[in-house]
Amino acid sequence: MAISKDLLDILVCPVCKAPVEMKQDESGLKCAECRRVYPIRDDIPVMLVDEARIEE
């Protein structure tokens, strides 16, 4: 995992402010509350609402 645990501990969803978690395949960060998935590009989480997709 290229994203540090310390960074994951402070990142929250910009929409609902709930904590985000790494997806199983490490392709993005998922909000458990609103189910938005924020992509990770070049080991950098893209926490922009326009870039997120909603996943079931």
Long-range contacts (C-beta under 8 A, 24 or more apart in sequence): 1-26, 2-40, 2-43, 3-40, 3-43, 3-45, 7-45, 11-45, 11-47, 13-38, 14-47, 14-48, 14-49, 15-49, 15-52, 30-55
